[in-house]
Amino acid sequence: MSGGATIVETGADYPLGAVFDGEGTNFALFSEHAERVELCLYDPTGRQEIARVDLPAKTHDVWHGYFPGIQAGTAYGYRVHGPYEPHAGHRFNPHKLLLDPYARELAGGFTWHPSHYGFDRSGKAQDLEIDRSDNADYLPKAVVSDRGQRAARARNVLTPWQETVIYEAHVRGFTMQHPDVPEALRGSFAGLSQPAVIDYIKSLGVTSVELLPVHGFIDEDFLVQKGLRNYWGYNSLNFFAPHSAYCAGHGAAEFRECVDRFHDAGLEIILDVVYNHTAEGNHLGPTLSFRGIDNRSYYRLLSIDQRFYANDSGCGNTLDVNHPRVMQLVLDSLRYWAGELGVDGFRFDLAPVLGRDERGYHDDAPFFRALAQDPVLAGCKLIAEPWDLGPDGYLLGQFPTGFAEWNDRFRDNLRRFWRGDEGQLPELARRLHGSGDLFEHRNRKPYASINFVTSHDGFTLRDLVSYSQRDNRANLEDNNDGHRENLSANYGVEGPTDDAEIDALRWRQQRNFLASLILAQGVPMLQAGDELGRSQQGNNNAYCQDNPISWIDWGAIGDEARSLTEFTRALLELRGEYRVLQADEFRHDAEDPDDDSIRWINSDGKAMREVHWHERDSRVLGYLLRENDNGGDARRLLVLFNASTEVQDFELPACDGGWRLVIDSVETVEAKHSESSEVGSPYKLPPRSIHVFTARGEVYSG
């Protein structure tokens, strides 16, 4: 022991992490293969080491000790001793201070420095020789938390899945330029929870805000060398501590207050979480936490040479969630965010990783089973990104009951259809139907499909109709990063234009995409700012652009953008008014339409026949939905799509009560249904448009 006299008791092996009980602190760290674990204590700033002492006991592969007098707020780290044998999977290096995986709070920031690497980079042996430089000055320290003061949050009643509308947002990008957020709070959880921000989100009609990663993460070294930063946050250093840059000084308490304010407004918070890999990268990456604590336990290594990592994440390493202690870490993290911090759901980045073992992916994998039976997590909304870089890594529709999934086939088909590609009608109908071809099995529902046209990864909606090619030069990768094929169109000019006709068409196409998304069966997800016409200047991979390229410019919102926002509100109001748009069961075509049916209508006003589905040059389709209102009267919705460049005659189905136009994507402002007007038939359906009609009484579509 060094740094003065410190009393050490055996303590307990559970719970993991550092827990203050009012009189002292128990420290517990899992490491199956370690030979010795040193606890390093620091002053509150995390800069000055004040004591170093061995954890005295090991129980069930957990090293532990109790330290009377160690208070909440104490900063600490670990040095873990053991063999440095990369070919055997061991990378212990006691010269490296390591971050506790269970840290709830961090002190100090992370700075890239050569001392973070556990191997000697000066020689020719690559990672085979140990490095003895100390990295403590450049690593944030864990902070002892007083967990006893944090009771589990009482969860609000979740919005039913079929009523859910998701709004994908970034804590920093949403608030950095918001005029109603105090400058000192911009980019933080406190800024996000400002009344003006919440009121705006609530006014749109969404129910759930999905935040890009908020776990503690770091910028990659190669980005720092270019003067760039990791903006999206998919580079986790820790799975418990909120990202310090998003905290205006109050850590987890600030995040919890943000969640409470959203709950007060009736809004859910869903977190995008990254449990597939960590910031330590491949075999040539730094030693910051997991790698130095027990590399062979935390990561999936190649059996032929455990020096190397399985890389199903594409980020250099893959967490081994099948290891009991790693699974425990992930579940404990999820329980913490859902239980103590009140989060309502999770979107799992590269989710197939969580269901893989050495034989491949399994939808009944141990992690999925553990998640399903957990009393805290079973009530949360669970969303899978259903692809990774592993073998057969595209697994859309193959997750267990209880999960919803990001549906990129919806995205791609809608983009092709509105671009005017031929032969899209059969696929369009499947996607608008809720993708029953993918999800209607094992009693899964239409809301298993998370429908989206854009997300953080790719073009914004405005750029989707303004650029035919990506423009990622700001990323300093010679424009070689990001998706090459975006199924986008510029309608005659690449990027911004002064051509009024082209600009008007672009705004119309944005309305078409939003209407298609919101009126489809399944759960719609909007990217924050799309309703405002936000552009990233053609950048479709803005992961490293923590600047105005990615931030919402609230001061540049013009009349067209405000009109698009109102159009979005009108669509979501219509969706909320009609239960038939909130599908909790798959509806199928029927000769005798009833409450559960959907009828596909041709331009002749009659039911689509087999021959119509094979007309590759046809870009016109309608669908008819029916429901009973509270009085028992039948209400109808008729949605007409025309992706062609010409006006199309559409014979509206005969209707006893007459049709009323309620949504018109040609208009520059919403067509409120309270101001709707009756229309006749045949109807002149404008080019590149969606029109929505309502009616009461019987409809005869033939």
Helices and strands as residue ranges (DSSP letters): E 17-20, E 24-30, E 36-42, E 49-54, E 57-59, E 62-68, E 75-81, E 84-85, G 86-88, E 90-91, E 106-107, G 114-116, G 136-138, E 141-143, G 147-149, G 161-163, E 166-169, H 171-175, G 183-185, H 189-192, H 195-204, E 208-211, H 221-225, G 244-246, H 251-264, E 268-273, H 290-298, H 324-335, I 336-340, E 345-348, G 351-355, E 356-357, E 360-361, H 366-373, E 381-384, E 403-407, H 408-419, H 425-432, H 436-439, G 446-448, E 449-451, H 461-464, G 473-475, H 500-519, E 523-527, G 530-532, G 542-544, G 554-556, H 559-577, G 579-581, E 598-601, H 610-613, E 620-628, E 634-642, E 648-650, E 654-655, E 660-664, G 673-675, E 677-678, E 683-685, E 689-696, E 699-700
